[in-house]
Amino acid sequence: PCSAILSSYLLGERLNLLGKLGCLLSLVGSTVMVIHAPEDEEVTTLEEMTSKLKEPGFLAYAAILLALCFLLIFYLAPRYGQSNILIYLTICSVIGAFSVSSVKGLGIAIKGFFAGQPVVQHPLTWILVITLVASITTQINYLNKSLDIFNTSLVFPIYYVLFTTIVITTSIILFKEWVTMTVVDIIGTVCGFLTIILGVFLLHAFKDMDVSLGNLPQVLQNEQPAPVTRDDKNILIEVDNSSVAPEDKPKVFMLYT
């Protein structure tokens, strides 16, 4: 949302009143999600991180993300990437699941390194480094492609929603965050996320409308009712109700069936 607002002022890109309202809703939704965010399950060593990554649920989830990513990159992107804003941004978001997991694992590795643990010799450390470099490179590549084609005020909010969705799903599957969530936190998280989606919808759906605080009354007044169309049988003849018809007015004959 902040990127969309800044792009409208710094890059001269147009952001109407509804777009600004969408940015505000996205910020409110993000705040609600942060307030009700669950606590991460405590993972302190690379061995624990390895066991998390080897769980069948996460392996199946990672396989689905990889298959989706390959489908987007090799089939959909060459055909629809130039016209559909969701293609490149979905690639960035799906790859983001691996970058976030890698950052989490490398954070544990760095803590272990300063604690004197042999993290350099651990194979997971280098796997995480390679995964992080590859995922970030791919994200930057497709994000730049999207920015070259589409409006910046649309790219960043949509990317934010898609990326947040993938990250939340990944954290829930990998770190079992749903175990510590109460009913209030679940409702708050869902409501915050739906608020973000509503904000992005306002940004995207009404981007071409010229709506501002100055011309809002004019926009509302310019809405004219649709003209009423009548059948020929209803407008066959209009009878003049005047008592005396002018002599120069043509006579009207009515046919009754």
C-alpha positions as CSV (number, residue, x, y, z in Angstrom):
1,P,0.0,0.0,0.0
2,C,2.8,2.4,0.9
3,S,4.5,1.6,-2.5
4,A,1.3,2.3,-4.3
5,I,0.9,5.7,-2.7
6,L,4.5,6.7,-3.2
7,S,4.4,5.6,-6.9
8,S,1.5,7.9,-7.4
9,Y,3.5,10.9,-6.2
10,L,7.1,10.0,-7.2
11,L,6.4,8.2,-10.5
12,G,3.4,10.2,-11.6
13,E,1.2,7.1,-11.6
14,R,-2.5,7.8,-11.1
15,L,-4.1,6.7,-7.8
16,N,-7.7,7.8,-7.4
17,L,-9.8,8.1,-4.2
18,L,-10.9,4.5,-4.2
19,G,-7.3,3.4,-4.7
20,K,-6.2,5.4,-1.6
21,L,-9.1,3.9,0.3
22,G,-7.9,0.4,-0.8
23,C,-4.4,1.2,0.5
24,L,-5.9,2.3,3.8
25,L,-7.9,-0.9,4.1
26,S,-4.8,-3.0,3.3
27,L,-2.8,-1.3,6.1
28,V,-5.7,-1.9,8.6
29,G,-5.9,-5.5,7.6
30,S,-2.2,-6.0,8.0
31,T,-2.3,-4.4,11.4
32,V,-5.1,-6.8,12.5
33,M,-3.2,-9.8,11.2
34,V,-0.1,-8.7,13.1
35,I,-2.0,-8.3,16.3
36,H,-3.6,-11.8,16.0
37,A,-0.5,-13.5,14.5
38,P,0.3,-16.8,16.2
39,E,3.6,-17.6,17.9
40,D,6.1,-19.7,16.0
41,E,6.8,-23.2,17.3
42,E,10.2,-23.1,18.9
43,V,12.9,-24.5,16.6
44,T,16.4,-23.9,17.9
45,T,18.7,-26.3,16.1
46,L,19.3,-27.3,12.5
47,E,18.4,-30.9,13.4
48,E,15.0,-29.8,14.5
49,M,14.6,-27.7,11.3
50,T,15.6,-30.8,9.3
51,S,12.9,-32.9,10.9
52,K,10.4,-30.2,10.2
53,L,11.4,-30.1,6.5
54,K,11.2,-33.9,6.2
55,E,7.6,-34.1,7.4
56,P,5.2,-35.6,4.8
57,G,2.8,-32.7,5.0
58,F,5.5,-30.1,4.1
59,L,7.1,-32.3,1.4
60,A,3.7,-32.7,-0.3
61,Y,3.1,-29.0,0.0
62,A,6.6,-28.1,-1.4
63,A,6.0,-30.6,-4.3
64,I,2.7,-28.9,-5.2
65,L,4.4,-25.4,-5.1
66,L,7.2,-26.6,-7.3
67,A,4.8,-28.1,-9.9
68,L,2.8,-24.9,-9.9
69,C,5.9,-22.8,-10.3
70,F,7.1,-24.9,-13.3
71,L,3.7,-24.7,-14.9
72,L,3.6,-20.9,-14.5
73,I,7.2,-20.3,-15.7
74,F,7.3,-22.7,-18.7
75,Y,3.7,-22.7,-19.9
76,L,1.6,-19.7,-18.7
77,A,4.3,-17.0,-18.5
78,P,5.3,-17.1,-22.2
79,R,1.7,-17.0,-23.3
80,Y,-0.1,-14.7,-20.8
81,G,2.6,-13.0,-18.8
82,Q,2.5,-9.9,-20.9
83,S,-1.3,-9.4,-20.5
84,N,-2.2,-10.9,-17.1
85,I,-0.8,-9.2,-14.0
86,L,-1.3,-12.3,-11.9
87,I,1.1,-14.6,-13.7
88,Y,4.4,-13.0,-12.8
89,L,3.2,-12.1,-9.3
90,T,2.1,-15.6,-8.6
91,I,5.5,-16.9,-9.6
92,C,7.1,-14.5,-7.1
93,S,4.7,-15.4,-4.4
94,V,5.1,-19.2,-4.8
95,I,8.9,-18.9,-4.8
96,G,8.6,-16.7,-1.7
97,A,7.5,-19.8,0.3
98,F,11.0,-21.3,-0.2
99,S,12.8,-18.0,0.5
100,V,10.9,-17.5,3.8
101,S,11.7,-21.0,4.9
102,S,15.3,-20.6,3.9
103,V,15.6,-17.3,5.9
104,K,14.1,-19.0,8.9
105,G,16.5,-21.9,8.7
106,L,19.5,-19.6,8.1
107,G,18.5,-17.5,11.1
108,I,18.7,-20.7,13.2
109,A,22.1,-21.5,11.7
110,I,23.5,-18.1,12.5
111,K,22.4,-18.3,16.1
112,G,24.0,-21.8,16.3
113,F,27.2,-20.5,14.7
114,F,27.6,-17.8,17.5
115,A,26.7,-20.5,20.0
116,G,29.6,-22.6,18.9
117,Q,27.6,-25.3,17.0
118,P,29.1,-26.9,13.9
119,V,26.6,-25.4,11.5
120,V,29.1,-24.9,8.7
121,Q,29.6,-28.6,8.4
122,H,25.9,-29.2,8.4
123,P,24.5,-30.0,4.8
124,L,21.2,-28.2,5.5
125,T,23.1,-24.9,5.9
126,W,24.3,-25.0,2.3
127,I,21.0,-26.3,1.0
128,L,19.3,-23.3,2.6
129,V,21.9,-20.9,1.1
130,I,21.5,-22.2,-2.4
131,T,17.7,-22.3,-2.1
132,L,17.6,-18.7,-0.8
133,V,19.9,-17.4,-3.6
134,A,17.9,-19.2,-6.3
135,S,14.5,-18.1,-4.9
136,I,15.4,-14.5,-4.4
137,T,17.0,-14.2,-7.9
138,T,13.8,-15.7,-9.4
139,Q,11.6,-13.3,-7.4
140,I,13.5,-10.2,-8.4
141,N,13.5,-11.3,-12.0
142,Y,9.8,-11.7,-12.4
143,L,8.9,-8.8,-10.1
144,N,11.0,-6.5,-12.4
145,K,9.2,-7.9,-15.4
146,S,5.9,-7.2,-13.8
147,L,6.9,-3.7,-12.9
148,D,8.1,-3.0,-16.5
149,I,4.6,-3.9,-17.9
150,F,2.0,-3.0,-15.3
151,N,1.3,-0.1,-13.0
152,T,3.4,0.0,-9.9
153,S,0.4,1.0,-7.7
154,L,-1.2,-2.3,-8.7
155,V,1.8,-4.6,-8.7
156,F,2.9,-4.1,-5.1
157,P,-0.6,-4.5,-3.4
158,I,-1.5,-7.6,-5.4
159,Y,2.0,-9.0,-4.8
160,Y,1.6,-8.3,-1.1
161,V,-1.7,-10.2,-0.8
162,L,-0.4,-13.2,-2.8
163,F,2.9,-13.3,-0.9
164,T,1.2,-13.0,2.5
165,T,-1.1,-15.8,1.6
166,I,1.7,-18.2,0.7
167,V,3.8,-17.2,3.7
168,I,1.0,-17.8,6.1
169,T,0.2,-21.1,4.6
170,T,3.8,-22.2,4.6
171,S,4.2,-21.2,8.3
172,I,1.1,-23.0,9.3
173,I,2.2,-26.2,7.5
174,L,5.9,-26.1,8.5
175,F,5.8,-24.7,12.0
176,K,2.3,-25.9,13.1
177,E,1.4,-22.3,14.1
178,W,-2.3,-23.2,14.1
179,V,-1.8,-25.3,17.3
180,T,-1.3,-22.2,19.5
181,M,-4.0,-20.1,17.9
182,T,-7.2,-19.4,19.8
183,V,-10.6,-18.9,18.2
184,V,-10.3,-15.1,18.6
185,D,-6.9,-15.1,16.9
186,I,-8.2,-17.3,14.0
187,I,-11.2,-14.9,13.5
188,G,-9.0,-11.9,13.7
189,T,-6.5,-13.3,11.2
190,V,-9.2,-14.2,8.7
191,C,-10.9,-10.8,9.0
192,G,-7.6,-9.0,8.6
193,F,-6.8,-11.0,5.5
194,L,-10.2,-10.4,4.0
195,T,-9.8,-6.7,4.7
196,I,-6.5,-6.8,2.7
197,I,-8.2,-8.5,-0.2
198,L,-11.0,-5.9,-0.2
199,G,-8.4,-3.1,-0.3
200,V,-6.6,-4.7,-3.2
201,F,-9.9,-5.2,-5.0
202,L,-10.6,-1.5,-4.7
203,L,-7.1,-0.7,-6.1
204,H,-7.5,-3.0,-9.1
205,A,-11.2,-2.9,-10.0
206,F,-11.6,0.9,-10.0
207,K,-8.1,2.0,-11.2
208,D,-9.5,3.6,-14.4
209,M,-12.1,5.7,-12.7
210,D,-11.5,9.5,-12.2
211,V,-12.7,9.8,-8.7
212,S,-11.4,12.3,-6.1
213,L,-12.8,14.3,-3.2
214,G,-13.2,17.3,-5.5
215,N,-15.2,15.7,-8.2
216,L,-17.1,13.1,-6.2
217,P,-20.4,15.1,-6.1
218,Q,-20.2,15.6,-9.9
219,V,-19.5,11.8,-10.4
220,L,-22.6,11.0,-8.4
221,Q,-24.8,13.6,-10.1
222,N,-23.7,12.6,-13.6
223,E,-25.3,9.2,-13.2
224,Q,-28.3,9.5,-15.6
225,P,-31.1,6.9,-15.6
226,A,-31.2,4.6,-18.5
227,P,-33.6,5.7,-21.3
228,V,-36.9,3.8,-21.3
229,T,-37.6,1.9,-24.5
230,R,-41.1,1.3,-25.6
231,D,-42.5,-1.2,-28.1
232,D,-44.1,0.0,-31.3
233,K,-47.5,-1.0,-30.1
234,N,-47.2,1.3,-27.1
235,I,-46.2,4.3,-29.2
236,L,-48.5,3.8,-32.1
237,I,-50.3,7.1,-31.6
238,E,-50.2,9.6,-28.8
239,V,-53.6,11.3,-28.4
240,D,-53.7,15.0,-27.7
241,N,-55.9,15.7,-24.7
242,S,-56.6,19.3,-25.6
243,S,-60.3,20.1,-26.1
244,V,-59.9,21.9,-29.4
245,A,-57.3,20.8,-31.9
246,P,-55.8,23.4,-34.3
247,E,-57.1,23.2,-37.9
248,D,-53.6,22.8,-39.3
249,K,-52.8,19.8,-37.1
250,P,-53.2,16.5,-39.1
251,K,-56.1,14.4,-38.2
252,V,-55.4,11.2,-36.3
253,F,-57.1,7.9,-37.1
254,M,-57.0,5.1,-34.6
255,L,-57.4,1.5,-35.5
256,Y,-59.0,-1.0,-33.1
257,T,-58.6,-4.7,-33.4
